[in-house]
C-alpha cells in the first residue's frame, strides 16, 4: 500500500510559477508510474501529466504542454510538478497518483491509478 502526500500548493499570480511535490511511502516507489490530476469545483477530474517508471518518460495534457514539467526522484521517493506561466483558471485541487504499471506506461485515465494523495489547492489570481 502506497501513501502519497502532496505539498506546495497555494496562491500565485497569473504568469507565475509553482512547484508541487508528492512524497510517497509504504511501497517500492520505482514500481509505480506517477500521475498528476486536477479537479476544479463542479468539474470532472482531469489528467495533467504522468511520468513512467523507466527512463522518466512523460506525457502531458495538451493545455499544459511546454509550461508544466513532471520529474521523479526514485532515491527520494518523490515526484514533482513544476508549473510555469500559470493562467487564471478556476482554482483546482491537484492530486498525485500511483499506478503499478508497465515500465514505460503513461496512464492518462484516473481509474488506472490505485493510490491517490489528499490533494493540494492551487489558486491563480488574475
N, C-alpha and C positions, 0 to 999 in steps of 0.2 A: 504494500500500500504506500503510495506516494503522497506526501503532504506538500502543498505549494502555497507560498506566501508572497504576495505582490507588495511592492512598495514603490514610492517615487511619484505618485500622483499628486495633483494639486491644481492651482490656478495659474495660468500663464496667458500672456497677451498673444494675440494673433501675430503670426510671424516668428514667434519664439520657439524655444526647444524645451523638451522634457525627456528625461530618461527614466524608463520604468525598469524595475528589476523583479525577478521572480526567483526565490530561493526554494530549492527542493530538498526534501529529506525523506528518509524511510524507504528508499529504493535505490536501484542502480541507475543513476541519472543518465548515463550514456546509453542505456537501453531504450530510451524514450525519444521520439520526435516531440518537439515542443511547439506549441502554437500560442498565438495571441488573438484574442477576440475582444469585441467591444459591444456594449449594448446601451443605447440611449433610452430614456424613458418612453414607454409606449411603442418601442420599435423592437424588431427582431434582433437577436444577437447576430453579429456579422463577423466574418473572418477578417483578420487584419494581416496576419502573416504567419509563417511557420519556418522552422529550421529542422533539417533532418539530423538523424543520428550520426551519419557518416559524412565526413568532408564538409559539414556545415552548409549543405545546400539550402537555399532559401526560396520561398515563394511569398508573394505579396498580393494583396487586393489591389486592383488597378488604381484606385484613387490615392493610394499611399506610396506607390512605386516612385523611387527617386527621392522621397522625403523621409521614409522610415527605414530603419535598419535593424534587423534581428541578429543577435550574436549569442553564442553559448560558450560557457566555460565549464567543461566537464570536471576540471580539477576543483572548482569551487561549487559545483552543483547549482549553477545559476544560468539563467537566460535573461537577456536584456532586450529592451525595445527602445531604440533611440528615435525620437520623433522630432523632426525639424520642420520648419515652415508650417507650423500648425495653423489651421484655419478655424474660424469661429463657428464651428458646428455646434449642434446641441451637446450639452455635457453628456459624458458617457462613462460607464464603468468599464475598465479594461481588465480582462481576465487572462491569466496564463493557464495553459492546459497541457497535459502529458498524454501521449499515446504510445503504447508499446508496439510500435510499427516496424515495418521493414527498414533496413538500413538507410535507404535513400528516399523513403516515403515522406511526402509533404502533405499531410491530410488538411483539407480545406473545410470539411464538414464537422460541425460541432459534435455530432453523435459518434464520431470516430475516436474521440478523446475520452478516456476513462476517468481522468483525475483533473480537478479544477481547483484553482485558488478562490479566495473570497472576493477578489476584485479590488481595484483601486480607482478612485474617482479622478477623472481628468476634466477640467473645465477650461475652455479657451475663450477669453474675453476679446471683444472687438475694439 
